[in-house]
């Protein structure tokens, strides 16, 4: 195998000891990069290559037969020479080269911009201002008409990493004659990982920072994936943002579990390229990826080594575990939180619950736009592959984003076939399947959560309204009860006042027995009258909403009597 095998830094990746050493290096935070080159029979790997070794690797002659090479880089701003060597070799655009190696700095609060100097009205200027303008003109002549700093147009206070931090659904797609490049934000759900969750609490979770207040819970990392065409071989370049600001290495105890979550998919792809893990792949087939066809678990597959670069590019993009944990899981974080809020609403509806629902709504909206950006990337990739896999070869079907023909009919065959690194048919089918999964599972699940959030908002307001109406009804019942008691004893009070009147004609006329007989008669008539009035008006003890105490006791007694009767029948 010509290529990486001739360099002293590379060792046999199918050897158990070499694999374990490289795997540990790939999981550590101080590893800068690694390179794996493989074909159907051999695989070689190396890590922490310097810029000279990378340049030497790129200058080596590739194998005459098909092979695949994976170059992975972490923290590209700290390896600008390596990025520059790759960009020069594969003819990256100057803008893409600069963005890939741009500095990663913390997001600071933007200070209020200094107000622009107001333009003076036409007319005579003050002497001091005239002198300053004259001296400024002389300086311009001396400096070769250089533009002073004060006269330069204001620049936008924006960098690449600031943009991707504030716009999580930002994505980038670039093509050239030798490469296909995509850039996107990936989100690692730390709360769905049991190992990481056991090491941290919600309060000290590293991603719970102020600048991601309205963003989904998790760790965002910017990713570049480049598929390069080195026919008959292929190269995949993966560049990952440093999730921890500062130089690589020196990680704390809480950062290593977080790094394991972020690199889960990468390490899963990493282990698929060595024969050492063939037994493990057979025991857990859901993690098996068809990348290297010579492995025992892939021998019955139809893929060839020519498909490996495209498949490697696809599986690095398809982080299925993160998607499964975020939205496709039946008990993912948002579904569980919404269910808890629903239970709290039925227990005690409160207005502050609306604020939490709006917070979840904003997070779900960001998550939805992220998956829409993934679907957009897939659509653009598949659109570029249509002319390559088209059987008709109709030039009118080759169109750009605005619907205009890219090239003339006579140039279709010569230009389209070399524009961008082509994907293999196996990778194209998988990208189509991934697009369907995003639409069917991720986006539909997110939309379902958004709809449930909206319904819970209305439900909470309705429950609060119902609670208030019940409170008003309770007060109304109490008021009616007090009024009935007052009306019930009012005739008795009048009767008692009559019996207590000191009149000479009534003296020694009534006895105590007469008083109590009149008391019982008047009290009974008052009670019957109030009951008839309550039945006629429908306000008997708040019947529209509440069951009366009497009805409750009757129902309880009836239930006990029925239960006792059923026991006797048995």
C-alpha positions in Angstrom: 0.0 0.0 0.0 1.7 3.2 -1.2 1.1 6.3 0.7 0.9 6.7 4.5 2.5 3.3 5.1 5.9 4.7 4.0 5.9 7.4 6.7 7.4 6.4 10.1 4.6 8.1 12.1 2.0 5.6 10.7 1.4 2.1 12.3 -0.8 -0.8 11.4 -4.3 0.2 12.5 -5.4 -3.5 12.5 -3.0 -4.3 15.3 -4.6 -4.4 18.7 -2.0 -2.4 20.6 -1.9 0.3 17.9 -5.6 0.6 17.8 -5.9 1.0 21.6 -3.2 3.7 21.6 -4.9 5.6 18.7 -8.3 5.2 20.3 -7.2 6.6 23.6 -5.5 9.5 21.7 -8.7 10.2 19.8 -10.7 10.4 23.1 -8.2 12.7 24.8 -8.6 16.5 24.7 -5.0 17.3 24.0 -4.9 15.4 20.7 -4.6 17.8 17.8 -5.3 15.6 14.8 -5.1 12.0 13.5 -5.0 10.5 10.0 -6.2 7.0 9.0 -5.5 5.6 5.5 -7.1 2.3 4.5 -8.0 0.0 1.7 -9.5 -3.4 1.5 -6.5 -5.2 3.0 -4.6 -2.7 5.2 -5.1 0.3 7.4 -2.6 2.7 8.9 -3.1 5.4 11.5 -1.1 8.2 13.1 -2.0 11.1 15.4 -0.6 14.5 16.4 1.1 15.1 13.1 2.9 18.4 12.7 2.6 20.6 9.6 5.7 19.1 8.0 4.4 15.6 8.3 1.0 16.6 6.8 2.7 18.3 3.9 4.9 15.3 3.3 1.8 13.1 3.4 0.0 15.2 0.8 3.0 15.0 -1.5 3.2 11.2 -1.4 2.0 9.2 -4.3 -1.4 7.6 -3.7 -2.1 4.0 -4.5 -3.0 3.1 -8.0 -6.0 1.2 -6.8 -8.9 2.7 -4.7 -8.1 3.7 -1.1 -9.5 6.1 1.4 -7.9 8.6 3.7 -9.4 10.4 6.7 -7.8 13.5 8.1 -9.3 14.8 11.3 -8.4 18.1 12.9 -9.5 19.6 16.3 -9.1 23.3 17.1 -8.1 24.5 13.6 -7.2 28.0 14.8 -4.2 26.3 16.7 -3.1 24.4 13.5 -3.2 27.1 10.9 -0.2 25.6 9.0 -1.9 22.2 8.7 -5.1 23.8 7.5 -3.2 26.0 5.1 -1.4 22.9 3.6 -4.7 21.1 3.1 -6.3 24.2 1.6 -3.4 24.7 -0.8 -3.3 21.1 -1.9 -7.1 20.9 -2.6 -7.4 24.4 -3.9 -9.8 25.8 -1.2 -11.0 29.3 -1.9 -9.2 32.0 0.1 -12.4 32.9 2.0 -13.0 29.3 3.0 -9.3 28.9 4.0 -9.5 32.0 6.2 -12.8 31.0 7.8 -11.5 27.5 8.6 -8.5 28.8 10.6 -10.2 31.9 12.0 -9.6 32.7 15.7 -12.0 31.3 18.3 -12.7 33.9 21.0 -15.2 34.3 23.7 -18.4 36.1 22.9 -18.2 39.5 24.7 -21.0 42.0 25.1 -21.0 44.4 22.2 -20.3 47.9 23.5 -22.5 50.6 22.2 -21.1 52.0 19.0 -19.8 55.5 19.1 -22.3 57.8 17.4 -21.2 58.9 13.9 -19.8 62.4 13.7 -22.5 64.7 12.4 -21.9 66.3 9.0 -21.5 70.1 9.3 -23.7 72.3 7.3 -22.3 73.9 4.2 -20.6 77.2 4.8 -17.6 78.7 6.5 -15.8 76.3 8.9 -14.1 77.3 12.2 -10.4 78.1 12.0 -9.3 75.1 14.1 -11.4 72.7 12.0 -10.0 74.3 8.7 -6.4 73.8 10.0 -7.1 70.2 10.9 -8.5 69.5 7.5 -5.5 71.1 5.8 -3.1 69.1 7.9 -5.1 66.0 7.1 -4.8 66.7 3.4 -1.0 67.1 3.7 -0.8 63.8 5.5 -2.8 62.1 2.8 -0.3 63.4 0.2 2.7 62.2 2.3 1.3 58.8 2.9 0.5 58.1 -0.7 -3.2 58.9 -0.4 -3.7 56.4 2.4 -7.2 56.5 4.0 -7.1 57.6 7.6 -8.6 55.4 10.2 -11.2 58.0 11.1 -12.4 58.1 7.5 -12.5 54.3 6.9 -16.0 52.8 6.7 -17.1 51.1 9.9 -16.6 47.3 9.9 -19.1 44.8 11.1 -18.2 43.5 14.5 -18.7 39.9 13.5 -16.5 36.8 13.2 -17.3 33.3 12.0 -17.5 31.8 15.5 -19.6 34.6 16.8 -22.0 34.1 13.8 -22.3 30.3 14.4 -22.8 30.9 18.1 -25.7 33.2 17.7 -27.2 31.6 14.6 -27.3 27.9 15.4 -29.0 27.0 12.1 -26.2 28.7 10.0 -24.8 26.3 7.5 -22.3 26.5 4.6 -22.0 24.5 1.4 -19.1 24.9 -1.0 -18.1 23.1 -4.2 -15.0 23.1 -6.4 -13.4 21.0 -9.0 -11.7 18.8 -6.3 -13.9 19.0 -3.2 -17.3 19.2 -1.7 -17.4 21.1 1.6 -20.2 21.5 4.1 -20.2 23.4 7.4 -22.9 23.1 10.1 -23.5 23.3 13.8 -23.9 19.9 15.6 -25.6 19.7 18.9 -24.7 17.1 21.6 -27.4 16.3 24.1 -25.6 15.9 27.4 -28.8 15.4 29.4 -29.6 12.2 27.4 -26.3 10.7 28.3 -26.5 8.8 31.6 -22.7 8.7 32.2 -22.3 12.5 31.8 -25.5 13.2 33.8 -24.1 11.2 36.7 -21.0 13.5 36.9 -22.8 16.8 36.9 -25.9 18.5 38.2 -28.1 21.0 36.3 -26.7 24.0 38.2 -23.0 23.3 37.4 -23.7 22.0 33.8 -21.1 23.7 31.6 -23.5 24.4 28.8 -25.9 26.3 31.1 -24.4 29.7 30.3 -26.1 33.0 29.8 -25.4 33.4 26.0 -27.3 30.2 25.2 -30.3 31.1 27.3 -32.8 30.7 24.5 -31.0 27.8 22.8 -31.6 24.0 23.2 -29.8 22.4 26.2 -26.6 20.8 25.0 -23.2 21.6 23.6 -22.9 23.2 20.2 -19.8 22.6 18.0 -19.1 23.8 14.5 -18.1 21.1 12.1 -16.4 21.2 8.7 -16.7 18.1 6.5 -14.8 18.0 3.2 -15.0 15.2 0.6 -12.0 15.5 -1.8 -11.6 13.7 -5.1 -8.2 12.1 -5.5 -9.3 9.6 -8.2 -9.1 6.7 -8.0 -8.7 7.4 -4.2 -10.6 9.7 -2.0 -10.0 11.8 1.1 -12.3 13.0 3.8 -11.3 16.0 6.0 -13.2 16.6 9.2 -12.5 19.8 11.2 -14.1 20.4 14.6 -14.4 23.5 16.7 -12.7 23.4 20.1 -15.6 23.2 22.6 -13.3 24.5 25.4 -11.7 27.9 24.9 -8.0 28.0 25.2 -5.2 25.6 24.2 -5.8 21.9 23.8 -5.2 19.7 26.9 -5.3 20.4 30.6 -8.9 19.2 30.9 -10.7 19.1 34.2 -12.6 16.1 35.6 -16.0 17.5 34.4 -14.8 18.3 30.9 -13.6 14.8 29.9 -17.1 13.2 30.2 -18.5 16.2 28.2 -15.9 15.5 25.5 -16.9 11.9 25.4 -20.5 13.0 24.6 -19.3 15.4 21.9 -17.1 12.8 20.2 -19.4 9.8 20.5 -20.2 9.7 16.8 -16.7 10.3 15.7 -15.3 7.6 17.9 -18.0 5.2 16.7 -16.9 5.9 13.1 -13.3 5.6 14.3 -13.8 2.1 15.6 -15.4 0.9 12.3 -12.2 1.2 10.4 -10.2 -1.5 12.3 -10.5 -5.2 12.3 -10.0 -5.2 16.1 -13.6 -4.3 16.8 -15.2 -6.7 14.4 -16.5 -8.9 17.2 -18.0 -5.9 19.0 -19.7 -4.8 15.8 -21.3 -8.2 15.5 -22.6 -8.2 19.0 -24.2 -4.7 18.6 -25.3 -4.5 14.9 -27.1 -1.2 15.3 -23.7 0.5 15.6 -22.3 -1.3 12.6 -21.4 1.1 9.7 -20.6 -0.1 6.2 -17.4 1.8 5.6 -14.5 -0.6 5.1 -15.7 -3.6 3.1 -12.9 -6.0 4.0 -14.1 -6.4 7.6 -15.8 -9.6 8.6 -19.1 -8.0 9.4 -19.2 -6.2 6.0 -18.0 -9.0 3.7 -21.6 -9.8 2.6 -22.2 -6.1 1.8 -22.3 -4.8 -1.8 -20.0 -1.8 -1.0 -16.5 -1.6 -2.3 -13.4 0.4 -1.2 -14.3 3.0 -3.9 -17.5 3.8 -1.9 -15.6 4.2 1.4 -14.7 7.9 1.2 -18.3 8.8 0.4 -19.7 6.5 3.1 -17.2 7.9 5.6 -18.3 11.4 4.7 -21.9 10.4 5.2 -21.5 8.7 8.5 -19.6 11.6 10.0 -22.5 13.8 9.0 -25.2 11.4 10.2 -24.9 11.6 14.0 -27.9 9.3 14.5 -27.4 8.9 18.2 -27.7 12.6 18.9 -30.8 12.9 16.7 -32.3 9.9 18.5 -31.6 11.4 21.9 -32.8 14.8 21.0 -36.1 14.2 19.3 -36.7 10.7 18.1 -36.6 9.3 21.6 -40.0 8.6 23.2 -38.8 10.2 26.5 -36.5 13.0 25.2 -36.0 16.1 27.2 -38.8 18.2 25.7 -41.4 15.6 25.8 -40.7 14.8 29.4 -40.6 18.5 30.4 -43.9 19.2 28.6 -45.5 16.2 30.4 -44.3 17.4 33.8 -45.7 20.9 33.0 -49.0 19.3 32.0 -49.2 17.4 35.4 -48.3 20.6 37.3 -51.0 22.5 35.4 -53.7 20.1 36.5 -52.3 20.1 40.1 -51.8 23.9 40.4 -52.2 26.1 37.3 -50.0 29.2 37.5 -49.1 32.1 35.3 -45.2 31.4 35.7 -45.7 28.1 33.9 -46.5 30.1 30.7 -43.0 31.6 30.8 -41.4 28.1 30.9 -43.6 27.1 28.0 -42.4 30.0 26.0 -38.8 29.2 26.8 -39.3 25.6 25.6 -41.0 27.0 22.5 -37.9 29.2 21.7 -35.6 26.2 22.2 -37.7 24.0 20.0 -37.8 26.6 17.3 -34.0 26.8 17.2 -33.8 23.0 17.1 -36.3 22.9 14.3 -34.3 25.4 12.2 -31.1 23.3 12.9 -32.7 20.2 11.4 -34.1 22.2 8.5 -30.5 23.4 7.8 -29.5 19.7 7.8 -32.2 18.9 5.3 -31.1 21.9 3.2 -27.5 20.6 3.1 -28.8 17.2 2.0 -31.0 18.7 -0.7 -28.1 20.7 -2.1 -25.8 17.7 -2.1 -28.4 15.5 -3.8 -29.1 18.3 -6.3 -25.5 18.4 -7.3 -25.4 14.6 -7.7 -28.4 14.4 -10.0 -26.5 15.2 -13.2 -23.8 12.6 -12.3 -26.3 9.8 -11.7 -28.8 10.9 -14.4 -29.4 8.3 -17.1 -30.9 10.8 -19.5 -28.1 13.3 -19.5 -30.6 16.1 -20.3 -28.6 19.4 -20.1 -31.8 21.3 -19.3 -32.0 19.5 -16.0 -28.7 20.9 -14.7 -29.7 24.1 -13.0 -28.3 26.4 -10.3 -30.2 27.7 -7.2 -32.0 30.4 -9.3 -33.2 27.9 -11.9 -30.9 29.0 -14.7 -28.7 26.6 -16.7 -25.2 26.4 -15.3 -23.5 25.7 -18.6 -24.3 25.3 -22.3 -25.3 22.0 -23.8 -21.9 21.4 -25.4 -20.1 21.7 -22.0 -22.3 19.5 -19.9 -20.2 16.4 -20.2 -16.9 18.0 -19.7 -17.8 20.4 -16.9 -20.4 18.8 -14.7 -18.5 15.6 -14.3 -15.6 17.4 -12.7 -17.6 20.0 -10.7 -17.4 18.9 -7.0 -16.4 15.5 -5.6 -19.0 13.0 -6.6 -20.7 10.8 -4.1 -21.0 7.1 -4.7 -24.4 5.6 -5.3 -24.3 3.9 -1.9 -23.8 7.3 -0.1 -26.4 9.0 -2.3 -29.0 6.4 -1.2 -28.1 6.9 2.4 -28.4 10.7 2.1 -31.8 10.3 0.7 -32.8 8.0 3.5 -31.4 10.5 6.1 -33.5 13.3 4.5 -36.6 11.1 4.9 -35.7 10.3 8.5 -35.2 14.0 9.3 -38.6 14.9 7.9 -40.4 11.9 9.3 -38.9 11.7 12.8 -37.0 14.8 13.8 -39.1 17.6 12.3 -42.4 15.9 12.9 -41.5 15.2 16.5 -40.4 18.8 17.0 -43.6 20.1 15.4 -45.6 17.8 17.7 -43.9 19.3 20.7 -44.5 22.8 19.4 -48.2 22.1 18.9 -48.4 20.5 22.4 -46.7 23.6 23.8 -49.3 25.9 22.2 -52.1 23.6 23.5 -50.6 23.7 27.0 -50.6 27.5 26.9 -54.3 27.6 26.2 -54.9 24.8 28.7 -53.1 26.7 31.5 -55.1 29.8 30.8 -58.4 27.8 30.8 -57.5 26.0 34.0 -56.6 29.4 35.7 -60.0 30.8 34.5 -61.8 27.7 35.7 -60.0 27.9 39.1 -61.0 31.6 39.4 -64.6 30.8 38.5 -64.6 28.0 41.0 -63.3 30.4 43.7 -66.0 32.9 42.7 -68.6 30.1 42.8 -67.4 29.1 46.3 -67.7 32.6 47.6 -71.2 32.8 46.0 -72.3 29.6 47.7 -71.0 30.9 51.1 -72.9 34.2 50.5 -76.1 32.4 49.5 -75.7 30.1 52.6 -75.3 33.1 54.9 -78.3 34.8 53.3 -80.4 31.6 53.7 -79.5 31.3 57.3 -80.4 35.0 57.8 -83.7 34.5 56.0 -84.3 31.3 58.0 -84.0 32.9 61.4 -85.7 36.2 60.4 -89.3 35.0 61.0 -88.3 33.4 64.3 -86.7 36.6 65.3 -89.9 38.5 64.5 -91.9 35.9 66.5 -89.6 36.1 69.5 -89.9 39.9 69.4 -93.7 39.5 69.4 -93.6 37.2 72.4 -91.3 39.6 74.3 -93.5 42.6 73.7 -94.8 43.9 77.1 -98.5 44.5 76.5 -101.2 44.2 79.2 -103.5 42.3 76.9 -100.9 39.6 76.2 -99.8 39.2 79.8 -100.2 35.6 81.0 -101.7 34.7 77.6 -98.9 32.6 76.1 -96.9 29.9 77.7 -93.5 28.4 77.0 -95.1 25.5 75.2 -96.9 27.9 72.9 -93.7 29.7 72.1 -91.8 26.5 71.1 -94.7 25.2 69.1 -94.8 28.5 67.1 -91.0 28.3 66.8 -91.1 24.8 65.3 -93.9 25.7 62.9 -92.3 28.9 61.7 -88.8 27.4 61.4 -90.3 24.4 59.4 -92.2 26.7 57.1 -89.1 28.9 56.5 -86.9 25.9 55.8 -89.5 24.4 53.3 -89.9 27.7 51.6 -86.2 28.2 51.2 -85.8 24.7 49.8 -88.6 25.2 47.3 -87.1 28.5 46.2 -83.6 26.9 45.8 -85.1 24.0 43.7 -87.1 26.5 41.6 -84.1 28.8 41.0 -81.5 26.1 40.6 -79.2 27.5 43.3 -79.6 24.8 45.9 -76.1 24.7 47.5 -74.2 25.6 44.3 -75.6 22.7 42.4 -74.2 23.8 38.9 -70.6 23.1 39.9 -70.5 21.5 43.4 -72.3 18.5 44.8 -74.0 19.4 48.1 -72.8 17.8 51.3 -76.1 16.0 51.6 -75.8 14.5 48.1 -72.2 13.5 48.9 -73.3 11.7 52.0 -76.2 10.0 50.2 -73.9 8.8 47.4 -71.4 7.5 49.9 -74.1 5.6 51.8 -75.6 4.2 48.5 -72.2 3.0 47.4 -71.6 1.2 50.7 -75.0 -0.4 50.5 -74.4 -1.6 46.9 -71.0 -3.0 47.9 -72.5 -4.9 50.9 -75.3 -6.2 48.7 -72.8 -7.5 46.1 -70.9 -9.3 48.9 -74.1 -11.0 50.1 -75.0 -12.1 46.6 -71.6 -13.8 46.2 
